[in-house]
Amino acid sequence: MKNARTLFTFAGTVFAGRTAIRRVRQARTDGDKLELLDAALNAAVVISGVFILVRQLRRKDELE
């Protein structure tokens, strides 16, 4: 059950990352600084989510 939850979390993070990158590129193309800031902050959330997921996987491996 936890493996499935981790897999869904990983998949969601990957899709959110793709969306964040697309938004950053579009904001840069449009020259919209506010949209760029919002997209960059969303990208930061995705990055921190990846770090949290990696930490959870490492802890899980240590417990086994």
PDB file of N, CA, C and O in Angstrom:
ATOM      1  N   MET A   1       0.824  -1.202   0.000  1.00  0.00           N
ATOM      2  CA  MET A   1       0.000   0.000   0.000  1.00  0.00           C
ATOM      3  C   MET A   1       0.864   1.260   0.000  1.00  0.00           C
ATOM      4  O   MET A   1       0.595   2.205  -0.742  1.00  0.00           O
ATOM      5  N   LYS A   2       1.911   1.267   0.843  1.00  0.00           N
ATOM      6  CA  LYS A   2       2.787   2.435   0.897  1.00  0.00           C
ATOM      7  C   LYS A   2       3.560   2.599  -0.406  1.00  0.00           C
ATOM      8  O   LYS A   2       3.843   3.723  -0.822  1.00  0.00           O
ATOM      9  N   ASN A   3       3.906   1.482  -1.056  1.00  0.00           N
ATOM     10  CA  ASN A   3       4.601   1.578  -2.337  1.00  0.00           C
ATOM     11  C   ASN A   3       3.725   2.238  -3.388  1.00  0.00           C
ATOM     12  O   ASN A   3       4.210   3.029  -4.198  1.00  0.00           O
ATOM     13  N   ALA A   4       2.444   1.920  -3.380  1.00  0.00           N
ATOM     14  CA  ALA A   4       1.526   2.525  -4.332  1.00  0.00           C
ATOM     15  C   ALA A   4       1.393   4.020  -4.055  1.00  0.00           C
ATOM     16  O   ALA A   4       1.353   4.823  -4.986  1.00  0.00           O
ATOM     17  N   ARG A   5       1.325   4.391  -2.786  1.00  0.00           N
ATOM     18  CA  ARG A   5       1.220   5.805  -2.419  1.00  0.00           C
ATOM     19  C   ARG A   5       2.480   6.549  -2.852  1.00  0.00           C
ATOM     20  O   ARG A   5       2.398   7.666  -3.365  1.00  0.00           O
ATOM     21  N   THR A   6       3.636   5.937  -2.648  1.00  0.00           N
ATOM     22  CA  THR A   6       4.896   6.554  -3.058  1.00  0.00           C
ATOM     23  C   THR A   6       4.948   6.700  -4.574  1.00  0.00           C
ATOM     24  O   THR A   6       5.421   7.715  -5.086  1.00  0.00           O
ATOM     25  N   LEU A   7       4.473   5.710  -5.276  1.00  0.00           N
ATOM     26  CA  LEU A   7       4.451   5.760  -6.738  1.00  0.00           C
ATOM     27  C   LEU A   7       3.534   6.871  -7.237  1.00  0.00           C
ATOM     28  O   LEU A   7       3.894   7.603  -8.160  1.00  0.00           O
ATOM     29  N   PHE A   8       2.354   7.003  -6.636  1.00  0.00           N
ATOM     30  CA  PHE A   8       1.446   8.088  -7.013  1.00  0.00           C
ATOM     31  C   PHE A   8       2.050   9.447  -6.697  1.00  0.00           C
ATOM     32  O   PHE A   8       1.914  10.386  -7.481  1.00  0.00           O
ATOM     33  N   THR A   9       2.708   9.554  -5.568  1.00  0.00           N
ATOM     34  CA  THR A   9       3.358  10.811  -5.197  1.00  0.00           C
ATOM     35  C   THR A   9       4.443  11.155  -6.204  1.00  0.00           C
ATOM     36  O   THR A   9       4.556  12.302  -6.637  1.00  0.00           O
ATOM     37  N   PHE A  10       5.234  10.165  -6.575  1.00  0.00           N
ATOM     38  CA  PHE A  10       6.299  10.382  -7.555  1.00  0.00           C
ATOM     39  C   PHE A  10       5.726  10.812  -8.898  1.00  0.00           C
ATOM     40  O   PHE A  10       6.220  11.757  -9.513  1.00  0.00           O
ATOM     41  N   ALA A  11       4.689  10.124  -9.351  1.00  0.00           N
ATOM     42  CA  ALA A  11       4.073  10.461 -10.638  1.00  0.00           C
ATOM     43  C   ALA A  11       3.495  11.874 -10.602  1.00  0.00           C
ATOM     44  O   ALA A  11       3.653  12.632 -11.559  1.00  0.00           O
ATOM     45  N   GLY A  12       2.842  12.222  -9.529  1.00  0.00           N
ATOM     46  CA  GLY A  12       2.292  13.565  -9.396  1.00  0.00           C
ATOM     47  C   GLY A  12       3.374  14.622  -9.402  1.00  0.00           C
ATOM     48  O   GLY A  12       3.198  15.693  -9.984  1.00  0.00           O
ATOM     49  N   THR A  13       4.490  14.332  -8.762  1.00  0.00           N
ATOM     50  CA  THR A  13       5.610  15.269  -8.722  1.00  0.00           C
ATOM     51  C   THR A  13       6.207  15.453 -10.115  1.00  0.00           C
ATOM     52  O   THR A  13       6.551  16.569 -10.503  1.00  0.00           O
ATOM     53  N   VAL A  14       6.328  14.381 -10.852  1.00  0.00           N
ATOM     54  CA  VAL A  14       6.869  14.465 -12.217  1.00  0.00           C
ATOM     55  C   VAL A  14       5.960  15.320 -13.104  1.00  0.00           C
ATOM     56  O   VAL A  14       6.443  16.176 -13.845  1.00  0.00           O
ATOM     57  N   PHE A  15       4.664  15.092 -13.030  1.00  0.00           N
ATOM     58  CA  PHE A  15       3.738  15.880 -13.849  1.00  0.00           C
ATOM     59  C   PHE A  15       3.725  17.343 -13.417  1.00  0.00           C
ATOM     60  O   PHE A  15       3.658  18.241 -14.255  1.00  0.00           O
ATOM     61  N   ALA A  16       3.788  17.579 -12.116  1.00  0.00           N
ATOM     62  CA  ALA A  16       3.833  18.967 -11.628  1.00  0.00           C
ATOM     63  C   ALA A  16       5.116  19.649 -12.085  1.00  0.00           C
ATOM     64  O   ALA A  16       5.110  20.836 -12.409  1.00  0.00           O
ATOM     65  N   GLY A  17       6.207  18.906 -12.110  1.00  0.00           N
ATOM     66  CA  GLY A  17       7.473  19.455 -12.588  1.00  0.00           C
ATOM     67  C   GLY A  17       7.415  19.838 -14.052  1.00  0.00           C
ATOM     68  O   GLY A  17       7.913  20.892 -14.448  1.00  0.00           O
ATOM     69  N   ARG A  18       6.812  18.990 -14.844  1.00  0.00           N
ATOM     70  CA  ARG A  18       6.672  19.298 -16.274  1.00  0.00           C
ATOM     71  C   ARG A  18       5.824  20.553 -16.468  1.00  0.00           C
ATOM     72  O   ARG A  18       6.147  21.406 -17.295  1.00  0.00           O
ATOM     73  N   THR A  19       4.754  20.659 -15.712  1.00  0.00           N
ATOM     74  CA  THR A  19       3.886  21.837 -15.804  1.00  0.00           C
ATOM     75  C   THR A  19       4.629  23.091 -15.367  1.00  0.00           C
ATOM     76  O   THR A  19       4.511  24.137 -16.005  1.00  0.00           O
ATOM     77  N   ALA A  20       5.394  22.994 -14.284  1.00  0.00           N
ATOM     78  CA  ALA A  20       6.138  24.153 -13.784  1.00  0.00           C
ATOM     79  C   ALA A  20       7.162  24.631 -14.814  1.00  0.00           C
ATOM     80  O   ALA A  20       7.309  25.833 -15.034  1.00  0.00           O
ATOM     81  N   ILE A  21       7.854  23.707 -15.432  1.00  0.00           N
ATOM     82  CA  ILE A  21       8.845  24.072 -16.451  1.00  0.00           C
ATOM     83  C   ILE A  21       8.167  24.745 -17.640  1.00  0.00           C
ATOM     84  O   ILE A  21       8.664  25.745 -18.157  1.00  0.00           O
ATOM     85  N   ARG A  22       7.046  24.204 -18.068  1.00  0.00           N
ATOM     86  CA  ARG A  22       6.298  24.784 -19.179  1.00  0.00           C
ATOM     87  C   ARG A  22       5.839  26.204 -18.844  1.00  0.00           C
ATOM     88  O   ARG A  22       5.903  27.098 -19.688  1.00  0.00           O
ATOM     89  N   ARG A  23       5.380  26.405 -17.620  1.00  0.00           N
ATOM     90  CA  ARG A  23       4.920  27.739 -17.209  1.00  0.00           C
ATOM     91  C   ARG A  23       6.071  28.736 -17.147  1.00  0.00           C
ATOM     92  O   ARG A  23       5.915  29.896 -17.528  1.00  0.00           O
ATOM     93  N   VAL A  24       7.232  28.281 -16.663  1.00  0.00           N
ATOM     94  CA  VAL A  24       8.403  29.174 -16.614  1.00  0.00           C
ATOM     95  C   VAL A  24       8.783  29.592 -18.031  1.00  0.00           C
ATOM     96  O   VAL A  24       9.030  30.771 -18.284  1.00  0.00           O
ATOM     97  N   ARG A  25       8.831  28.653 -18.937  1.00  0.00           N
ATOM     98  CA  ARG A  25       9.184  28.974 -20.331  1.00  0.00           C
ATOM     99  C   ARG A  25       8.190  29.936 -20.962  1.00  0.00           C
ATOM    100  O   ARG A  25       8.582  30.877 -21.652  1.00  0.00           O
ATOM    101  N   GLN A  26       6.908  29.702 -20.727  1.00  0.00           N
ATOM    102  CA  GLN A  26       5.882  30.576 -21.306  1.00  0.00           C
ATOM    103  C   GLN A  26       5.968  31.978 -20.710  1.00  0.00           C
ATOM    104  O   GLN A  26       5.829  32.967 -21.430  1.00  0.00           O
ATOM    105  N   ALA A  27       6.192  32.069 -19.421  1.00  0.00           N
ATOM    106  CA  ALA A  27       6.291  33.379 -18.777  1.00  0.00           C
ATOM    107  C   ALA A  27       7.507  34.144 -19.288  1.00  0.00           C
ATOM    108  O   ALA A  27       7.444  35.358 -19.478  1.00  0.00           O
ATOM    109  N   ARG A  28       8.602  33.442 -19.508  1.00  0.00           N
ATOM    110  CA  ARG A  28       9.794  34.100 -20.059  1.00  0.00           C
ATOM    111  C   ARG A  28       9.538  34.581 -21.481  1.00  0.00           C
ATOM    112  O   ARG A  28       9.967  35.671 -21.859  1.00  0.00           O
ATOM    113  N   THR A  29       8.843  33.772 -22.265  1.00  0.00           N
ATOM    114  CA  THR A  29       8.520  34.154 -23.637  1.00  0.00           C
ATOM    115  C   THR A  29       7.618  35.391 -23.653  1.00  0.00           C
ATOM    116  O   THR A  29       7.810  36.298 -24.462  1.00  0.00           O
ATOM    117  N   ASP A  30       6.635  35.416 -22.754  1.00  0.00           N
ATOM    118  CA  ASP A  30       5.691  36.527 -22.695  1.00  0.00           C
ATOM    119  C   ASP A  30       6.288  37.765 -22.025  1.00  0.00           C
ATOM    120  O   ASP A  30       5.775  38.873 -22.183  1.00  0.00           O
ATOM    121  N   GLY A  31       7.368  37.569 -21.280  1.00  0.00           N
ATOM    122  CA  GLY A  31       7.967  38.683 -20.560  1.00  0.00           C
ATOM    123  C   GLY A  31       7.140  39.120 -19.359  1.00  0.00           C
ATOM    124  O   GLY A  31       7.254  40.259 -18.905  1.00  0.00           O
ATOM    125  N   ASP A  32       6.317  38.230 -18.850  1.00  0.00           N
ATOM    126  CA  ASP A  32       5.442  38.527 -17.711  1.00  0.00           C
ATOM    127  C   ASP A  32       6.174  38.173 -16.421  1.00  0.00           C
ATOM    128  O   ASP A  32       6.290  37.001 -16.065  1.00  0.00           O
ATOM    129  N   LYS A  33       6.666  39.194 -15.725  1.00  0.00           N
ATOM    130  CA  LYS A  33       7.485  38.960 -14.538  1.00  0.00           C
ATOM    131  C   LYS A  33       6.688  38.369 -13.380  1.00  0.00           C
ATOM    132  O   LYS A  33       7.207  37.538 -12.635  1.00  0.00           O
ATOM    133  N   LEU A  34       5.448  38.783 -13.221  1.00  0.00           N
ATOM    134  CA  LEU A  34       4.629  38.235 -12.142  1.00  0.00           C
ATOM    135  C   LEU A  34       4.334  36.760 -12.382  1.00  0.00           C
ATOM    136  O   LEU A  34       4.414  35.947 -11.461  1.00  0.00           O
ATOM    137  N   GLU A  35       3.995  36.420 -13.613  1.00  0.00           N
ATOM    138  CA  GLU A  35       3.761  35.015 -13.959  1.00  0.00           C
ATOM    139  C   GLU A  35       5.045  34.198 -13.812  1.00  0.00           C
ATOM    140  O   GLU A  35       5.002  33.044 -13.387  1.00  0.00           O
ATOM    141  N   LEU A  36       6.175  34.788 -14.158  1.00  0.00           N
ATOM    142  CA  LEU A  36       7.456  34.109 -14.009  1.00  0.00           C
ATOM    143  C   LEU A  36       7.753  33.835 -12.542  1.00  0.00           C
ATOM    144  O   LEU A  36       8.228  32.753 -12.197  1.00  0.00           O
ATOM    145  N   LEU A  37       7.479  34.801 -11.682  1.00  0.00           N
ATOM    146  CA  LEU A  37       7.678  34.603 -10.247  1.00  0.00           C
ATOM    147  C   LEU A  37       6.797  33.485  -9.730  1.00  0.00           C
ATOM    148  O   LEU A  37       7.255  32.627  -8.975  1.00  0.00           O
ATOM    149  N   ASP A  38       5.540  33.488 -10.131  1.00  0.00           N
ATOM    150  CA  ASP A  38       4.611  32.444  -9.700  1.00  0.00           C
ATOM    151  C   ASP A  38       5.073  31.072 -10.183  1.00  0.00           C
ATOM    152  O   ASP A  38       5.047  30.102  -9.426  1.00  0.00           O
ATOM    153  N   ALA A  39       5.491  30.994 -11.432  1.00  0.00           N
ATOM    154  CA  ALA A  39       5.952  29.724 -11.995  1.00  0.00           C
ATOM    155  C   ALA A  39       7.231  29.253 -11.305  1.00  0.00           C
ATOM    156  O   ALA A  39       7.395  28.059 -11.052  1.00  0.00           O
ATOM    157  N   ALA A  40       8.133  30.180 -11.002  1.00  0.00           N
ATOM    158  CA  ALA A  40       9.377  29.813 -10.318  1.00  0.00           C
ATOM    159  C   ALA A  40       9.091  29.309  -8.907  1.00  0.00           C
ATOM    160  O   ALA A  40       9.726  28.358  -8.453  1.00  0.00           O
ATOM    161  N   LEU A  41       8.153  29.928  -8.217  1.00  0.00           N
ATOM    162  CA  LEU A  41       7.787  29.456  -6.882  1.00  0.00           C
ATOM    163  C   LEU A  41       7.151  28.073  -6.942  1.00  0.00           C
ATOM    164  O   LEU A  41       7.396  27.233  -6.076  1.00  0.00           O
ATOM    165  N   ASN A  42       6.336  27.839  -7.962  1.00  0.00           N
ATOM    166  CA  ASN A  42       5.763  26.501  -8.140  1.00  0.00           C
ATOM    167  C   ASN A  42       6.857  25.470  -8.417  1.00  0.00           C
ATOM    168  O   ASN A  42       6.793  24.343  -7.927  1.00  0.00           O
ATOM    169  N   ALA A  43       7.851  25.859  -9.198  1.00  0.00           N
ATOM    170  CA  ALA A  43       8.973  24.957  -9.462  1.00  0.00           C
ATOM    171  C   ALA A  43       9.728  24.650  -8.174  1.00  0.00           C
ATOM    172  O   ALA A  43      10.176  23.522  -7.971  1.00  0.00           O
ATOM    173  N   ALA A  44       9.871  25.645  -7.306  1.00  0.00           N
ATOM    174  CA  ALA A  44      10.537  25.428  -6.021  1.00  0.00           C
ATOM    175  C   ALA A  44       9.752  24.448  -5.154  1.00  0.00           C
ATOM    176  O   ALA A  44      10.343  23.632  -4.446  1.00  0.00           O
ATOM    177  N   VAL A  45       8.444  24.525  -5.208  1.00  0.00           N
ATOM    178  CA  VAL A  45       7.603  23.583  -4.460  1.00  0.00           C
ATOM    179  C   VAL A  45       7.817  22.165  -4.982  1.00  0.00           C
ATOM    180  O   VAL A  45       7.904  21.218  -4.200  1.00  0.00           O
ATOM    181  N   VAL A  46       7.902  22.022  -6.291  1.00  0.00           N
ATOM    182  CA  VAL A  46       8.128  20.701  -6.888  1.00  0.00           C
ATOM    183  C   VAL A  46       9.484  20.153  -6.458  1.00  0.00           C
ATOM    184  O   VAL A  46       9.602  18.975  -6.121  1.00  0.00           O
ATOM    185  N   ILE A  47      10.503  21.002  -6.471  1.00  0.00           N
ATOM    186  CA  ILE A  47      11.847  20.566  -6.081  1.00  0.00           C
ATOM    187  C   ILE A  47      11.866  20.119  -4.625  1.00  0.00           C
ATOM    188  O   ILE A  47      12.447  19.084  -4.298  1.00  0.00           O
ATOM    189  N   SER A  48      11.233  20.895  -3.753  1.00  0.00           N
ATOM    190  CA  SER A  48      11.204  20.493  -2.343  1.00  0.00           C
ATOM    191  C   SER A  48      10.408  19.201  -2.174  1.00  0.00           C
ATOM    192  O   SER A  48      10.741  18.378  -1.321  1.00  0.00           O
ATOM    193  N   GLY A  49       9.363  19.015  -2.977  1.00  0.00           N
ATOM    194  CA  GLY A  49       8.607  17.765  -2.938  1.00  0.00           C
ATOM    195  C   GLY A  49       9.449  16.572  -3.335  1.00  0.00           C
ATOM    196  O   GLY A  49       9.312  15.493  -2.759  1.00  0.00           O
ATOM    197  N   VAL A  50      10.323  16.756  -4.317  1.00  0.00           N
ATOM    198  CA  VAL A  50      11.230  15.677  -4.728  1.00  0.00           C
ATOM    199  C   VAL A  50      12.182  15.333  -3.586  1.00  0.00           C
ATOM    200  O   VAL A  50      12.422  14.159  -3.306  1.00  0.00           O
ATOM    201  N   PHE A  51      12.719  16.353  -2.931  1.00  0.00           N
ATOM    202  CA  PHE A  51      13.628  16.108  -1.811  1.00  0.00           C
ATOM    203  C   PHE A  51      12.933  15.367  -0.670  1.00  0.00           C
ATOM    204  O   PHE A  51      13.520  14.474  -0.059  1.00  0.00           O
ATOM    205  N   ILE A  52      11.700  15.732  -0.387  1.00  0.00           N
ATOM    206  CA  ILE A  52      10.940  15.052   0.667  1.00  0.00           C
ATOM    207  C   ILE A  52      10.675  13.604   0.275  1.00  0.00           C
ATOM    208  O   ILE A  52      10.787  12.708   1.112  1.00  0.00           O
ATOM    209  N   LEU A  53      10.333  13.367  -0.964  1.00  0.00           N
ATOM    210  CA  LEU A  53      10.081  12.008  -1.438  1.00  0.00           C
ATOM    211  C   LEU A  53      11.345  11.160  -1.336  1.00  0.00           C
ATOM    212  O   LEU A  53      11.282  10.009  -0.904  1.00  0.00           O
ATOM    213  N   VAL A  54      12.484  11.712  -1.725  1.00  0.00           N
ATOM    214  CA  VAL A  54      13.752  10.980  -1.625  1.00  0.00           C
ATOM    215  C   VAL A  54      14.055  10.650  -0.164  1.00  0.00           C
ATOM    216  O   VAL A  54      14.489   9.542   0.151  1.00  0.00           O
ATOM    217  N   ARG A  55      13.823  11.621   0.727  1.00  0.00           N
ATOM    218  CA  ARG A  55      14.072  11.387   2.149  1.00  0.00           C
ATOM    219  C   ARG A  55      13.186  10.266   2.667  1.00  0.00           C
ATOM    220  O   ARG A  55      13.652   9.414   3.425  1.00  0.00           O
ATOM    221  N   GLN A  56      11.917  10.249   2.273  1.00  0.00           N
ATOM    222  CA  GLN A  56      11.010   9.189   2.705  1.00  0.00           C
ATOM    223  C   GLN A  56      11.473   7.830   2.202  1.00  0.00           C
ATOM    224  O   GLN A  56      11.411   6.842   2.933  1.00  0.00           O
ATOM    225  N   LEU A  57      11.934   7.775   0.964  1.00  0.00           N
ATOM    226  CA  LEU A  57      12.412   6.506   0.412  1.00  0.00           C
ATOM    227  C   LEU A  57      13.669   6.030   1.139  1.00  0.00           C
ATOM    228  O   LEU A  57      13.828   4.835   1.391  1.00  0.00           O
ATOM    229  N   ARG A  58      14.553   6.956   1.473  1.00  0.00           N
ATOM    230  CA  ARG A  58      15.759   6.570   2.215  1.00  0.00           C
ATOM    231  C   ARG A  58      15.414   6.051   3.597  1.00  0.00           C
ATOM    232  O   ARG A  58      15.975   5.050   4.041  1.00  0.00           O
ATOM    233  N   ARG A  59      14.500   6.717   4.283  1.00  0.00           N
ATOM    234  CA  ARG A  59      14.091   6.269   5.615  1.00  0.00           C
ATOM    235  C   ARG A  59      13.454   4.901   5.540  1.00  0.00           C
ATOM    236  O   ARG A  59      13.681   4.056   6.407  1.00  0.00           O
ATOM    237  N   LYS A  60      12.658   4.676   4.510  1.00  0.00           N
ATOM    238  CA  LYS A  60      12.015   3.376   4.342  1.00  0.00           C
ATOM    239  C   LYS A  60      13.066   2.283   4.158  1.00  0.00           C
ATOM    240  O   LYS A  60      12.943   1.196   4.722  1.00  0.00           O
ATOM    241  N   ASP A  61      14.099   2.574   3.367  1.00  0.00           N
ATOM    242  CA  ASP A  61      15.163   1.600   3.146  1.00  0.00           C
ATOM    243  C   ASP A  61      15.938   1.332   4.433  1.00  0.00           C
ATOM    244  O   ASP A  61      16.369   0.203   4.663  1.00  0.00           O
ATOM    245  N   GLU A  62      16.124   2.351   5.277  1.00  0.00           N
ATOM    246  CA  GLU A  62      16.850   2.172   6.523  1.00  0.00           C
ATOM    247  C   GLU A  62      16.082   1.307   7.502  1.00  0.00           C
ATOM    248  O   GLU A  62      16.687   0.591   8.300  1.00  0.00           O
ATOM    249  N   LEU A  63      14.747   1.362   7.455  1.00  0.00           N
ATOM    250  CA  LEU A  63      13.922   0.615   8.377  1.00  0.00           C
ATOM    251  C   LEU A  63      13.852  -0.866   8.010  1.00  0.00           C
ATOM    252  O   LEU A  63      13.565  -1.705   8.864  1.00  0.00           O
ATOM    253  N   GLU A  64      14.110  -1.182   6.766  1.00  0.00           N
ATOM    254  CA  GLU A  64      13.986  -2.578   6.316  1.00  0.00           C
ATOM    255  C   GLU A  64      15.241  -3.366   6.570  1.00  0.00           C
ATOM    256  O   GLU A  64      15.301  -4.553   6.250  1.00  0.00           O
TER     257      GLU A  64
END
